[in-house]
Amino acid sequence: MKKTFKLTHEKLHPERLIDAIRHEIRKYIKRERKRSLPKGADFWDFDCRFGADEASSDVIHLSEIDTSINRVIAKELDSFYLEILAKPGYRQAKPTGPILPSDKS
């Protein structure tokens, strides 16, 4: 999903528009997670970018989307750009071996 969301609408209240945008984002993520995984992949991971426009967008974590939307609302911007791309994720094995005590001397 690569989309610029407008925060103004002639018929909708701003609060309802924000709720609709959040619902659309969650619906997209849920739909992508339901897709079948490629062989060897453990889960769907997401690359996200967020900003006022595509050129000024920064990389963020998936869990920071709501916080970023709240910041845009506080700044009273007219729109924001959001890019969410799904990619296969692979779990990393936890290191095994003896746990060494740390020296606190």
HUCORUR-V832671 format. One record per pair of residues at least 6 apart in sequence whose C-alpha atoms are under 6 Angstrom apart, sorted by the first residue. I is the first residue (numbers start at 1). J is the second residue. If there is no record, write none. Layout:
<<I | J> <I | J>>
This chain:
<<1 | 83> <1 | 84> <2 | 82> <2 | 83> <3 | 81> <3 | 82> <4 | 80> <4 | 81> <5 | 79> <5 | 80> <6 | 79> <7 | 78> <7 | 79> <33 | 44> <41 | 88> <41 | 89> <41 | 90> <42 | 89> <42 | 90> <43 | 89> <44 | 87> <44 | 88> <44 | 89> <45 | 86> <45 | 87> <45 | 88> <45 | 89> <46 | 85> <46 | 86> <46 | 87> <47 | 84> <47 | 85> <48 | 59> <48 | 60> <48 | 83> <48 | 84> <49 | 57> <49 | 58> <49 | 59> <49 | 60> <49 | 82> <49 | 83> <50 | 57> <50 | 58> <50 | 81> <50 | 82> <51 | 57> <51 | 80> <51 | 81> <52 | 80> <52 | 81> <53 | 80> <53 | 81> <54 | 81>>
